[in-house]
Amino acid sequence: MSSMPLQRGISGGVRVSDSSDDLRDSQMKDKTDLIRGRNSTDVSNLTLRFPFAFLFTNNNQSPSKNGDNNGDPRSKHRLVLLFLKISLVLIVVLALAGSFWWTISISTSPRGHAYHHNYRRLQEQLVSDLLDIGEISIGPSRWKELEYCSTEAENYVPCFNVSENLALGYTNGDENDRFCGSGSKQDCLVSPPVDYKVPLRWPTGKDVIWFRNVKITADEVLTSGSINKRMMMMDDDQISFRSASPMFDEVEDYSHQIAQMIGIKNDNFIEAGVRTILDIGCGYGSFGAHLLSKQLLTMCIANYEASGSQVQLTLERGLPAMIASFISKQLPYPSLSFDMLHCSTCGIDWDQKDGLLLVEIDRVLKPGGYFVWTSPLTNARNKEDLKRWNFVHDFAESICWTLLSQQDKTVVWKKTIKTKCYSARKPGVGPSVCSKGHDVESPYYRPLQMCLGGTRSRRWIPIEGRTRWPSRSNMNKTELSLYGLHQEEVGEDAANWKVNVREYWSLLSPLIFSDHPKRPGDEDPSPPYNMLRNVLDMNAQFGGLNSALLEAKKSVWVMNVVPTAGPNHLPMILDRGFVGVLHDWCEAFPSYPRTYDLVHADNLFTLQTSQRRSSCSFMQIFTEIDRLLRPEGWVIIRDTAQLVEAARALTTQLKWEARVIEVESSSEQRLLICQKPFTKRQSI
């Protein structure tokens, strides 16, 4: 690979070091030294603004002493150069005129219809090139840097901000519902809090986070009620989740209890077919953090919370999480997505809405999967609580769940593995099976439905019958056929991503660790496995990036996003044992600001431009990326050369550092490597 010079925004981004950051690695000492040559950029900008200015420049630097240039060989030389320059301009004009005439002749000729597709592409390319020339002629003044949002927007989440929804007149459903109106688009950059610090590197960051990085009060820390929340302890400017504390033993005992209730020996959930878990109202992620040691991947979901957010703290710890509510709309996951669902005092009243919420979690639960519910209601004593408990108990039975065990406040159900169970029910018992027209495999925030989904899917396979992790991440020919894919296609994709990951790591590591101690003649040290943790793949396709990162033993987790604008491979990604979600990138992503270390976009902008009715601009997508990205976080964009150059122009407005890398394996593709600067807001 070869690279072009790194560009910076007009004001750049200055990272202000904090002398108290001794716990943080010092990988970013001299970030501004990575970029030089601003003077040469000024010269090139002048040339770009006035592409024909050379015709009018005075090249006479040393006139003759007597002031007469007649007969001077240098004067003749200048005349020859002037003639050549004028000839060059005429050639360019004639070439443009000829291209216009040629395209018109093709469109009007009898064979025009045969060349219609190619003609249209040429026409679009020509228009695009002319627009590029126009933008270049305007110069850098067109690309004005975006301003920073107000301090109130430090933790702003579009589509989930309650006050915004009320201001837009959105009163249907619950206040935690997602609503993306026209007012949810931002035109400013979300800045970090005054005392923000770069998170500690994994795995230290799993147990210790900076108090000022998240919006939570000391009272919220001290009054947290559930087991998962009570593990938090304040320690100066940190929040600690002590793994050696008695509370950690409580979580260990709790997971052991669940394993016993299911009948799992030695707490080996993997052998029971469990790999992915949806943790509803996850506290602050301690249950999922504990299960990592058992090779289980837990996705935390919770409502939007203005302060003390479960999702924000979980992501800050380097654990999978996203904002999600299914009070009135379906979750953005396919049917049959997770091996286990967990709810420990999650605050959801399962007896409400005639069991509609239980129907939704049944939809996303795989056949043979488990629903674990811990609540005082399961140990009801008074009449009202008994009535509510009996409703949940009877409704679970009506949708073919089997009650495996009940201990203390915890109940475990198992979903049926036989679709015949639904037809064997007595008439009028439980909700019906969804009709073919309503059984959408991958709904995108559709209204909740009182019918059982996923029963017609080819993916109806009991979790015990699936390949065990980690082998399930590499599907065989028979498994891939369920998704209409061929092994050769997926195998080639996997091989390409292995190469790409090596290239990404080799590109990022010198920039991050340019200050490492090294003796003359020594080779560069190997990039650490943990230089990144939270990764957002904006166009995951088959999940190849996720698979390659894990195979390379990088300590990352990947949020695999499948755009609604493209082919839907999310069912396959989830069945491989990864986590992911459907999303429309013209809308805000359901996460808090500053939650990802790396944002990756492979051919996303090609996909977006292929949509005739795209409701957003590239800049709107880029400002959303900036909102999600942590200070000093990275962006990798892989796309066509034209789109990458267009993207690089936008990075100036975002104050990002940017570098274009040529891809050796493809003459049409380019990489754009960007970094968000660490700009601290001054305290008042």
C-alpha positions as semicolon CSV with decimal commas, in nm:
position;residue;x (nm);y (nm);z (nm)
1;M;0,000;0,000;0,000
2;S;0,105;0,358;-0,062
3;S;-0,039;0,657;0,114
4;M;-0,110;1,019;0,040
5;P;-0,027;1,292;0,289
6;L;-0,239;1,313;0,599
7;Q;-0,476;1,609;0,597
8;R;-0,599;1,801;0,896
9;G;-0,889;2,033;0,948
10;I;-0,831;2,407;0,944
11;S;-0,806;2,434;1,317
12;G;-0,696;2,078;1,365
13;G;-0,757;1,901;1,691
14;V;-0,539;1,949;1,994
15;R;-0,527;1,685;2,258
16;V;-0,479;1,835;2,602
17;S;-0,296;1,592;2,825
18;D;-0,396;1,544;3,186
19;S;-0,121;1,490;3,436
20;S;-0,350;1,261;3,635
21;D;-0,383;1,016;3,346
22;D;-0,100;0,790;3,462
23;L;-0,324;0,488;3,442
24;R;-0,377;0,551;3,074
25;D;-0,130;0,430;2,812
26;S;0,084;0,702;2,654
27;Q;0,031;0,593;2,299
28;M;-0,065;0,939;2,169
29;K;0,221;1,172;2,272
30;D;0,286;1,370;1,958
31;K;-0,018;1,334;1,739
32;T;0,044;1,664;1,567
33;D;0,386;1,540;1,448
34;L;0,213;1,291;1,218
35;I;0,107;1,567;0,983
36;R;0,337;1,814;0,814
37;G;0,342;2,017;0,501
38;R;0,071;2,274;0,567
39;N;0,265;2,535;0,369
40;S;0,260;2,315;0,062
41;T;-0,112;2,267;0,111
42;D;-0,163;2,645;0,094
43;V;0,020;2,658;-0,240
44;S;-0,184;2,370;-0,380
45;N;-0,504;2,537;-0,265
46;L;-0,410;2,850;-0,464
47;T;-0,351;2,638;-0,770
48;L;-0,682;2,460;-0,727
49;R;-0,871;2,785;-0,689
50;F;-0,726;2,932;-1,007
51;P;-0,648;2,637;-1,237
52;F;-0,555;2,866;-1,526
53;A;-0,370;3,125;-1,324
54;F;-0,041;3,011;-1,471
55;L;-0,139;3,179;-1,799
56;F;-0,130;3,518;-1,634
57;T;0,172;3,490;-1,409
58;N;0,479;3,698;-1,482
59;N;0,776;3,470;-1,530
60;N;1,019;3,756;-1,597
61;Q;1,234;3,749;-1,288
62;S;1,556;3,905;-1,432
63;P;1,503;4,172;-1,699
64;S;1,802;4,291;-1,900
65;K;2,000;4,572;-1,757
66;N;1,916;4,810;-2,045
67;G;1,545;4,728;-2,021
68;D;1,525;4,596;-2,381
69;N;1,422;4,233;-2,412
70;N;1,409;4,225;-2,793
71;G;1,620;3,947;-2,922
72;D;1,662;3,799;-2,573
73;P;1,658;3,416;-2,601
74;R;1,472;3,407;-2,273
75;S;1,194;3,622;-2,424
76;K;1,159;3,379;-2,712
77;H;1,148;3,094;-2,462
78;R;0,866;3,267;-2,276
79;L;0,672;3,315;-2,598
80;V;0,708;2,946;-2,678
81;L;0,584;2,853;-2,329
82;L;0,288;3,090;-2,366
83;F;0,200;2,930;-2,699
84;L;0,217;2,583;-2,547
85;K;-0,004;2,687;-2,256
86;I;-0,268;2,836;-2,486
87;S;-0,257;2,519;-2,697
88;L;-0,312;2,308;-2,386
89;V;-0,622;2,512;-2,294
90;L;-0,762;2,473;-2,647
91;I;-0,708;2,096;-2,633
92;V;-0,896;2,074;-2,304
93;V;-1,185;2,280;-2,442
94;L;-1,204;2,070;-2,759
95;A;-1,192;1,748;-2,552
96;L;-1,485;1,861;-2,337
97;A;-1,684;1,969;-2,641
98;G;-1,610;1,640;-2,813
99;S;-1,723;1,438;-2,510
100;F;-2,053;1,627;-2,501
101;W;-2,110;1,570;-2,875
102;W;-2,022;1,201;-2,841
103;T;-2,263;1,138;-2,552
104;I;-2,543;1,321;-2,736
105;S;-2,481;1,125;-3,054
106;I;-2,499;0,795;-2,866
107;S;-2,825;0,889;-2,701
108;T;-2,988;0,988;-3,034
109;S;-2,849;0,709;-3,252
110;P;-3,052;0,395;-3,341
111;R;-2,815;0,194;-3,123
112;G;-2,871;0,436;-2,835
113;H;-3,097;0,194;-2,652
114;A;-2,830;-0,075;-2,658
115;Y;-2,587;0,162;-2,492
116;H;-2,844;0,323;-2,263
117;H;-2,700;0,180;-1,940
118;N;-2,339;0,268;-2,021
119;Y;-2,442;0,610;-2,151
120;R;-2,624;0,686;-1,828
121;R;-2,319;0,590;-1,624
122;L;-2,095;0,810;-1,840
123;Q;-2,340;1,095;-1,811
124;E;-2,355;1,065;-1,431
125;Q;-1,976;1,047;-1,416
126;L;-1,942;1,356;-1,633
127;V;-2,186;1,553;-1,421
128;S;-2,007;1,437;-1,106
129;D;-1,671;1,542;-1,247
130;L;-1,804;1,886;-1,340
131;L;-1,945;1,927;-0,990
132;D;-1,607;1,830;-0,846
133;I;-1,442;2,094;-1,068
134;G;-1,692;2,351;-0,945
135;E;-1,626;2,264;-0,580
136;I;-1,252;2,278;-0,635
137;S;-1,281;2,617;-0,801
138;I;-1,472;2,750;-0,500
139;G;-1,186;2,641;-0,282
140;P;-1,156;2,554;0,089
141;S;-1,380;2,844;0,189
142;R;-1,677;2,624;0,097
143;W;-1,581;2,363;0,357
144;K;-1,655;2,552;0,674
145;E;-1,585;2,362;0,995
146;L;-1,887;2,258;1,197
147;E;-1,936;2,424;1,531
148;Y;-1,955;2,234;1,858
149;C;-2,296;2,171;2,009
150;S;-2,390;2,323;2,343
151;T;-2,289;2,151;2,667
152;E;-2,646;2,020;2,705
153;A;-2,582;1,792;2,408
154;E;-2,286;1,606;2,564
155;N;-2,501;1,293;2,606
156;Y;-2,760;1,368;2,339
157;V;-2,922;1,070;2,166
158;P;-3,139;1,162;1,866
159;C;-3,461;0,961;1,819
160;F;-3,470;0,873;2,191
161;N;-3,454;1,216;2,355
162;V;-3,780;1,243;2,549
163;S;-3,808;1,622;2,541
164;E;-3,753;1,619;2,164
165;N;-4,028;1,364;2,111
166;L;-4,270;1,568;2,319
167;A;-4,174;1,887;2,136
168;L;-4,252;1,715;1,807
169;G;-4,595;1,621;1,937
170;Y;-4,516;1,248;1,960
171;T;-4,748;1,125;2,233
172;N;-4,849;0,780;2,113
173;G;-4,710;0,486;2,304
174;D;-4,448;0,516;2,577
175;E;-4,210;0,807;2,630
176;N;-3,920;0,563;2,584
177;D;-4,030;0,476;2,231
178;R;-3,798;0,552;1,945
179;F;-3,906;0,831;1,713
180;C;-3,685;0,973;1,437
181;G;-3,845;1,293;1,317
182;S;-3,700;1,567;1,102
183;G;-3,572;1,741;1,415
184;S;-3,347;1,449;1,506
185;K;-3,077;1,545;1,254
186;Q;-2,784;1,737;1,402
187;D;-2,566;1,998;1,237
188;C;-2,304;2,036;1,507
189;L;-2,033;1,826;1,673
190;V;-2,097;1,674;2,016
191;S;-1,805;1,759;2,242
192;P;-1,691;1,552;2,541
193;P;-1,740;1,664;2,902
194;V;-1,482;1,902;3,048
195;D;-1,305;1,632;3,250
196;Y;-1,333;1,354;2,993
197;K;-1,045;1,105;2,978
198;V;-0,966;0,839;2,722
199;P;-1,095;0,506;2,863
200;L;-0,844;0,263;3,009
201;R;-0,737;-0,015;2,780
202;W;-0,902;-0,356;2,793
203;P;-0,923;-0,558;3,013
204;T;-0,850;-0,293;3,282
205;G;-1,130;-0,077;3,142
206;K;-1,383;-0,354;3,210
207;D;-1,345;-0,303;3,584
208;V;-1,252;0,067;3,608
209;I;-1,408;0,361;3,423
210;W;-1,369;0,738;3,461
211;F;-1,657;0,892;3,657
212;R;-1,674;1,205;3,438
213;N;-1,694;1,008;3,113
214;V;-2,055;0,909;3,181
215;K;-2,355;1,098;3,307
216;I;-2,430;0,957;3,650
217;T;-2,454;1,107;3,995
218;A;-2,290;0,978;4,311
219;D;-2,636;0,915;4,456
220;E;-2,726;0,695;4,159
221;V;-2,413;0,490;4,221
222;L;-2,481;0,451;4,592
223;T;-2,853;0,374;4,559
224;S;-2,832;0,116;4,279
225;G;-3,049;-0,177;4,379
226;S;-2,992;-0,494;4,178
227;I;-2,701;-0,734;4,212
228;N;-2,548;-0,613;3,887
229;K;-2,566;-0,249;3,992
230;R;-2,451;-0,297;4,351
231;M;-2,109;-0,404;4,228
232;M;-2,026;-0,038;4,155
233;M;-1,808;0,156;4,395
234;M;-1,692;0,518;4,384
235;D;-1,319;0,574;4,415
236;D;-1,211;0,937;4,368
237;D;-1,266;1,012;3,999
238;Q;-1,331;0,647;3,907
239;I;-1,612;0,396;3,922
240;S;-1,487;0,049;4,002
241;F;-1,652;-0,286;3,934
242;R;-1,439;-0,494;4,166
243;S;-1,403;-0,850;4,039
244;A;-1,260;-0,959;4,375
245;S;-1,548;-0,819;4,580
246;P;-1,815;-1,028;4,756
247;M;-2,065;-0,891;4,504
248;F;-1,870;-1,062;4,228
249;D;-1,913;-1,389;4,415
250;E;-2,287;-1,316;4,411
251;V;-2,286;-1,293;4,031
252;E;-2,079;-1,613;4,012
253;D;-2,327;-1,790;4,238
254;Y;-2,616;-1,653;4,034
255;S;-2,482;-1,784;3,701
256;H;-2,407;-2,119;3,869
257;Q;-2,766;-2,131;3,993
258;I;-2,898;-2,071;3,640
259;A;-2,676;-2,349;3,503
260;Q;-2,806;-2,591;3,765
261;M;-3,167;-2,497;3,695
262;I;-3,117;-2,568;3,324
263;G;-2,928;-2,889;3,398
264;I;-2,589;-2,776;3,267
265;K;-2,286;-2,949;3,415
266;N;-1,977;-2,752;3,519
267;D;-2,143;-2,426;3,411
268;N;-2,060;-2,519;3,049
269;F;-2,327;-2,316;2,871
270;I;-2,153;-2,365;2,537
271;E;-2,213;-2,742;2,546
272;A;-2,582;-2,672;2,606
273;G;-2,594;-2,474;2,281
274;V;-2,585;-2,129;2,442
275;R;-2,357;-1,864;2,292
276;T;-2,552;-1,534;2,254
277;I;-2,764;-1,380;2,532
278;L;-2,997;-1,082;2,523
279;D;-2,984;-0,917;2,865
280;I;-3,293;-0,697;2,907
281;G;-3,234;-0,414;3,155
282;C;-2,880;-0,532;3,218
283;G;-2,790;-0,311;3,513
284;Y;-2,439;-0,200;3,424
285;G;-2,329;-0,513;3,241
286;S;-2,178;-0,715;3,527
287;F;-2,368;-1,032;3,437
288;G;-2,244;-1,014;3,079
289;A;-1,893;-0,923;3,194
290;H;-1,884;-1,236;3,407
291;L;-2,012;-1,460;3,126
292;L;-1,728;-1,348;2,896
293;S;-1,502;-1,591;3,081
294;K;-1,738;-1,868;2,968
295;Q;-1,712;-1,758;2,599
296;L;-2,068;-1,621;2,608
297;L;-2,153;-1,298;2,426
298;T;-2,418;-1,086;2,598
299;M;-2,600;-0,796;2,434
300;C;-2,739;-0,547;2,685
301;I;-3,051;-0,352;2,594
302;A;-3,229;-0,090;2,803
303;N;-3,442;0,219;2,763
304;Y;-3,294;0,559;2,697
305;E;-3,197;0,717;3,030
306;A;-3,093;1,081;3,065
307;S;-2,871;0,998;3,365
308;G;-2,733;0,677;3,512
309;S;-2,778;0,500;3,179
310;Q;-2,729;0,126;3,186
311;V;-2,634;0,123;2,819
312;Q;-2,384;0,408;2,845
313;L;-2,198;0,256;3,141
314;T;-2,197;-0,089;2,985
315;L;-2,045;0,043;2,663
316;E;-1,794;0,249;2,860
317;R;-1,678;-0,080;3,015
318;G;-1,620;-0,226;2,667
319;L;-1,926;-0,453;2,665
320;P;-2,195;-0,487;2,394
321;A;-2,502;-0,269;2,452
322;M;-2,758;-0,057;2,269
323;I;-3,069;0,145;2,347
324;A;-3,382;-0,055;2,275
325;S;-3,741;-0,057;2,389
326;F;-4,017;-0,293;2,284
327;I;-4,305;-0,127;2,462
328;S;-4,489;-0,073;2,133
329;K;-4,248;-0,169;1,852
330;Q;-4,060;-0,485;1,762
331;L;-3,689;-0,504;1,829
332;P;-3,462;-0,455;1,523
333;Y;-3,352;-0,820;1,535
334;P;-3,462;-1,108;1,315
335;S;-3,682;-1,384;1,450
336;L;-3,489;-1,666;1,622
337;S;-3,185;-1,449;1,709
338;F;-3,068;-1,539;2,063
339;D;-2,997;-1,858;2,258
340;M;-3,101;-1,709;2,592
341;L;-3,296;-1,409;2,718
342;H;-3,229;-1,276;3,066
343;C;-3,427;-1,032;3,281
344;S;-3,316;-0,966;3,638
345;T;-3,540;-0,704;3,800
346;C;-3,545;-0,542;3,458
347;G;-3,851;-0,332;3,532
348;I;-4,077;-0,484;3,265
349;D;-4,428;-0,589;3,363
350;W;-4,466;-0,907;3,161
351;D;-4,830;-0,943;3,257
352;Q;-4,925;-0,616;3,088
353;K;-5,074;-0,575;2,738
354;D;-5,228;-0,924;2,750
355;G;-4,884;-1,088;2,719
356;L;-4,782;-0,897;2,405
357;L;-4,429;-0,837;2,541
358;L;-4,381;-1,209;2,604
359;V;-4,481;-1,274;2,243
360;E;-4,204;-1,041;2,123
361;I;-3,930;-1,209;2,326
362;D;-4,060;-1,546;2,207
363;R;-4,007;-1,418;1,851
364;V;-3,636;-1,339;1,902
365;L;-3,567;-1,656;2,107
366;K;-3,429;-1,958;1,921
367;P;-3,607;-2,295;1,942
368;G;-3,496;-2,468;2,259
369;G;-3,368;-2,137;2,398
370;Y;-3,408;-2,024;2,759
371;F;-3,586;-1,732;2,923
372;V;-3,445;-1,653;3,268
373;W;-3,654;-1,420;3,484
374;T;-3,553;-1,302;3,831
375;S;-3,816;-1,095;4,011
376;P;-3,990;-1,073;4,351
377;L;-4,313;-1,138;4,159
378;T;-4,213;-1,502;4,107
379;N;-4,228;-1,544;4,486
380;A;-4,561;-1,366;4,520
381;R;-4,749;-1,376;4,849
382;N;-5,030;-1,122;4,828
383;K;-5,339;-1,166;4,614
384;E;-5,257;-0,902;4,352
385;D;-4,902;-1,029;4,292
386;L;-5,027;-1,389;4,278
387;K;-5,274;-1,289;4,009
388;R;-4,997;-1,128;3,803
389;W;-4,763;-1,427;3,850
390;N;-5,035;-1,675;3,751
391;F;-5,102;-1,480;3,431
392;V;-4,735;-1,495;3,327
393;H;-4,712;-1,863;3,424
394;D;-5,024;-1,958;3,225
395;F;-4,937;-1,742;2,923
396;A;-4,589;-1,896;2,901
397;E;-4,748;-2,238;2,892
398;S;-4,990;-2,125;2,619
399;I;-4,701;-2,033;2,387
400;C;-4,537;-2,372;2,436
401;W;-4,275;-2,280;2,694
402;T;-4,178;-2,544;2,948
403;L;-4,110;-2,438;3,307
404;L;-3,778;-2,606;3,387
405;S;-3,719;-2,484;3,741
406;Q;-3,804;-2,221;4,000
407;Q;-3,568;-2,131;4,283
408;D;-3,602;-1,834;4,515
409;K;-3,690;-1,542;4,286
410;T;-3,559;-1,698;3,963
411;V;-3,761;-1,891;3,703
412;V;-3,627;-2,062;3,389
413;W;-3,845;-2,150;3,088
414;K;-3,744;-2,340;2,774
415;K;-3,899;-2,262;2,435
416;T;-4,040;-2,555;2,240
417;I;-3,836;-2,715;1,964
418;K;-4,145;-2,852;1,784
419;T;-4,373;-2,630;1,576
420;K;-4,641;-2,897;1,605
421;C;-4,693;-2,783;1,964
422;Y;-4,875;-2,475;1,839
423;S;-5,127;-2,667;1,631
424;A;-5,180;-2,916;1,916
425;R;-5,312;-2,648;2,154
426;K;-5,677;-2,631;2,240
427;P;-5,881;-2,383;2,032
428;G;-5,859;-2,031;2,173
429;V;-5,553;-2,102;2,389
430;G;-5,270;-1,856;2,339
431;P;-5,192;-1,633;2,040
432;S;-5,206;-1,784;1,692
433;V;-4,912;-1,844;1,461
434;C;-4,838;-1,546;1,234
435;S;-4,965;-1,568;0,880
436;K;-4,712;-1,576;0,601
437;G;-4,770;-1,209;0,521
438;H;-4,713;-1,099;0,881
439;D;-4,420;-1,330;0,963
440;V;-4,142;-1,092;0,855
441;E;-3,806;-1,246;0,943
442;S;-3,629;-0,914;1,005
443;P;-3,872;-0,637;1,102
444;Y;-3,744;-0,283;1,144
445;Y;-3,928;-0,120;1,434
446;R;-4,267;-0,250;1,324
447;P;-4,559;-0,240;1,569
448;L;-4,577;-0,534;1,807
449;Q;-4,788;-0,825;1,682
450;M;-5,000;-1,063;1,885
451;C;-4,895;-1,369;1,688
452;L;-4,606;-1,614;1,713
453;G;-4,332;-1,538;1,458
454;G;-4,046;-1,740;1,313
455;T;-4,235;-2,070;1,296
456;R;-4,213;-2,081;0,914
457;S;-3,842;-1,999;0,898
458;R;-3,587;-2,240;0,753
459;R;-3,374;-2,136;1,049
460;W;-3,603;-2,316;1,295
461;I;-3,324;-2,532;1,437
462;P;-3,299;-2,619;1,810
463;I;-2,995;-2,469;1,982
464;E;-2,881;-2,818;2,084
465;G;-2,874;-2,914;1,716
466;R;-2,650;-2,628;1,609
467;T;-2,272;-2,646;1,578
468;R;-2,102;-2,548;1,904
469;W;-1,902;-2,229;1,943
470;P;-1,644;-2,142;1,815
471;S;-1,695;-2,379;1,522
472;R;-2,035;-2,228;1,447
473;S;-1,868;-1,905;1,331
474;N;-1,738;-2,097;1,026
475;M;-2,051;-2,240;0,864
476;N;-2,040;-2,545;0,642
477;K;-2,203;-2,587;0,302
478;T;-2,533;-2,716;0,440
479;E;-2,564;-2,437;0,694
480;L;-2,489;-2,167;0,438
481;S;-2,756;-2,303;0,205
482;L;-3,019;-2,189;0,459
483;Y;-2,930;-1,831;0,367
484;G;-2,896;-1,890;-0,008
485;L;-2,518;-1,858;0,007
486;H;-2,237;-2,068;-0,140
487;Q;-1,933;-2,183;0,055
488;E;-1,695;-2,053;-0,214
489;E;-1,844;-1,703;-0,191
490;V;-1,826;-1,684;0,187
491;G;-1,485;-1,852;0,196
492;E;-1,338;-1,596;-0,043
493;D;-1,489;-1,315;0,163
494;A;-1,334;-1,460;0,481
495;A;-0,991;-1,486;0,318
496;N;-1,009;-1,124;0,204
497;W;-1,098;-1,003;0,552
498;K;-0,804;-1,185;0,706
499;V;-0,576;-0,984;0,477
500;N;-0,768;-0,664;0,545
501;V;-0,741;-0,702;0,923
502;R;-0,363;-0,748;0,900
503;E;-0,345;-0,434;0,686
504;Y;-0,567;-0,235;0,922
505;W;-0,361;-0,333;1,223
506;S;-0,034;-0,251;1,051
507;L;-0,172;0,088;0,940
508;L;-0,310;0,190;1,278
509;S;-0,035;0,067;1,507
510;P;0,246;0,298;1,385
511;L;0,013;0,596;1,423
512;I;-0,099;0,497;1,771
513;F;0,240;0,377;1,897
514;S;0,478;0,609;1,713
515;D;0,656;0,691;2,038
516;H;0,750;0,337;2,144
517;P;1,106;0,289;2,281
518;K;1,324;0,114;2,025
519;R;1,697;0,064;1,982
520;P;1,855;0,138;1,643
521;G;1,812;-0,160;1,415
522;D;1,531;-0,316;1,616
523;E;1,209;-0,410;1,443
524;D;0,884;-0,239;1,535
525;P;0,708;-0,415;1,820
526;S;0,400;-0,619;1,735
527;P;0,078;-0,418;1,769
528;P;-0,096;-0,503;2,096
529;Y;-0,407;-0,718;2,073
530;N;-0,601;-0,472;2,287
531;M;-0,543;-0,135;2,120
532;L;-0,915;-0,132;2,028
533;R;-1,222;-0,268;2,204
534;N;-1,562;-0,139;2,080
535;V;-1,590;-0,172;1,701
536;L;-1,885;-0,057;1,490
537;D;-1,906;-0,215;1,144
538;M;-2,153;0,002;0,951
539;N;-2,198;-0,243;0,662
540;A;-2,118;-0,585;0,805
541;Q;-2,225;-0,796;0,504
542;F;-2,141;-1,157;0,614
543;G;-1,970;-1,054;0,939
544;G;-1,627;-1,113;0,785
545;L;-1,453;-0,832;0,974
546;N;-1,583;-0,967;1,306
547;S;-1,468;-1,319;1,224
548;A;-1,122;-1,209;1,109
549;L;-1,064;-0,996;1,420
550;L;-1,152;-1,285;1,650
551;E;-0,941;-1,530;1,450
552;A;-0,649;-1,287;1,483
553;K;-0,713;-1,295;1,861
554;K;-0,785;-0,924;1,891
555;S;-0,966;-0,833;2,210
556;V;-1,259;-0,667;2,039
557;W;-1,631;-0,709;2,009
558;V;-1,806;-0,592;1,694
559;M;-2,151;-0,439;1,652
560;N;-2,240;-0,580;1,310
561;V;-2,481;-0,336;1,149
562;V;-2,678;-0,447;0,844
563;P;-2,812;-0,141;0,658
564;T;-3,178;-0,154;0,561
565;A;-3,072;-0,026;0,219
566;G;-2,883;-0,345;0,132
567;P;-2,914;-0,724;0,140
568;N;-3,009;-0,862;0,481
569;H;-2,745;-1,103;0,612
570;L;-2,821;-1,030;0,978
571;P;-2,984;-1,372;1,044
572;M;-2,663;-1,540;0,928
573;I;-2,444;-1,306;1,136
574;L;-2,641;-1,380;1,453
575;D;-2,645;-1,753;1,381
576;R;-2,264;-1,742;1,356
577;G;-2,254;-1,639;1,721
578;F;-2,201;-1,266;1,674
579;V;-2,418;-0,968;1,768
580;G;-2,569;-0,715;1,533
581;V;-2,869;-0,505;1,440
582;L;-3,064;-0,369;1,143
583;H;-3,027;0,004;1,091
584;D;-3,105;0,285;0,849
585;W;-2,800;0,512;0,839
586;C;-3,014;0,812;0,753
587;E;-3,132;0,785;1,114
588;A;-2,939;0,815;1,440
589;F;-2,786;0,495;1,575
590;P;-2,935;0,383;1,911
591;S;-2,632;0,457;2,125
592;Y;-2,485;0,735;2,338
593;P;-2,204;0,968;2,225
594;R;-1,841;0,852;2,253
595;T;-1,909;0,478;2,266
596;Y;-1,689;0,325;1,990
597;D;-1,312;0,308;1,941
598;L;-1,329;0,220;1,570
599;V;-1,600;0,281;1,311
600;H;-1,562;0,081;0,990
601;A;-1,751;0,137;0,664
602;D;-1,690;-0,100;0,374
603;N;-1,863;0,020;0,054
604;L;-2,135;0,181;0,266
605;F;-2,138;0,499;0,060
606;T;-2,161;0,306;-0,264
607;L;-2,465;0,138;-0,112
608;Q;-2,614;0,470;-0,002
609;T;-2,564;0,635;-0,343
610;S;-2,737;0,341;-0,512
611;Q;-3,058;0,439;-0,335
612;R;-3,254;0,677;-0,556
613;R;-3,449;0,823;-0,266
614;S;-3,183;0,857;0,000
615;S;-3,318;1,088;0,267
616;C;-2,983;1,211;0,395
617;S;-2,651;1,353;0,285
618;F;-2,304;1,214;0,343
619;M;-2,240;1,493;0,593
620;Q;-2,534;1,380;0,807
621;I;-2,389;1,030;0,820
622;F;-2,045;1,168;0,905
623;T;-2,174;1,383;1,191
624;E;-2,344;1,073;1,330
625;I;-2,015;0,882;1,308
626;D;-1,845;1,169;1,493
627;R;-2,111;1,153;1,767
628;L;-2,055;0,779;1,819
629;L;-1,675;0,796;1,806
630;R;-1,459;0,841;2,115
631;P;-1,196;1,115;2,119
632;E;-0,881;0,974;1,956
633;G;-1,104;0,709;1,794
634;W;-1,051;0,584;1,440
635;V;-1,257;0,565;1,121
636;I;-1,173;0,333;0,832
637;I;-1,366;0,382;0,508
638;R;-1,316;0,144;0,216
639;D;-1,489;0,252;-0,103
640;T;-1,439;0,371;-0,459
641;A;-1,167;0,627;-0,521
642;Q;-1,420;0,896;-0,612
643;L;-1,631;0,845;-0,299
644;V;-1,325;0,830;-0,076
645;E;-1,201;1,161;-0,212
646;A;-1,545;1,311;-0,153
647;A;-1,538;1,175;0,202
648;R;-1,193;1,319;0,265
649;A;-1,320;1,663;0,171
650;L;-1,585;1,634;0,443
651;T;-1,335;1,540;0,713
652;T;-1,207;1,898;0,711
653;Q;-1,544;2,016;0,842
654;L;-1,530;1,754;1,117
655;K;-1,178;1,854;1,226
656;W;-1,060;1,496;1,165
657;E;-0,712;1,396;1,059
658;A;-0,736;1,202;0,733
659;R;-0,509;0,993;0,511
660;V;-0,595;0,822;0,181
661;I;-0,434;0,482;0,125
662;E;-0,419;0,311;-0,212
663;V;-0,534;-0,051;-0,210
664;E;-0,283;-0,268;-0,394
665;S;-0,535;-0,543;-0,471
666;S;-0,777;-0,302;-0,641
667;S;-0,715;-0,002;-0,863
668;E;-1,072;0,122;-0,807
669;Q;-1,075;0,107;-0,426
670;R;-0,918;0,338;-0,169
671;L;-0,893;0,344;0,208
672;L;-0,958;0,656;0,411
673;I;-0,801;0,640;0,757
674;C;-0,928;0,911;0,991
675;Q;-0,883;1,000;1,355
676;K;-1,106;1,216;1,569
677;P;-0,899;1,465;1,772
678;F;-0,923;1,497;2,148
679;T;-1,042;1,854;2,190
680;K;-1,134;1,942;2,545
681;R;-1,389;2,207;2,627
682;Q;-1,248;2,463;2,866
683;S;-1,411;2,471;3,208
684;I;-1,581;2,796;3,302
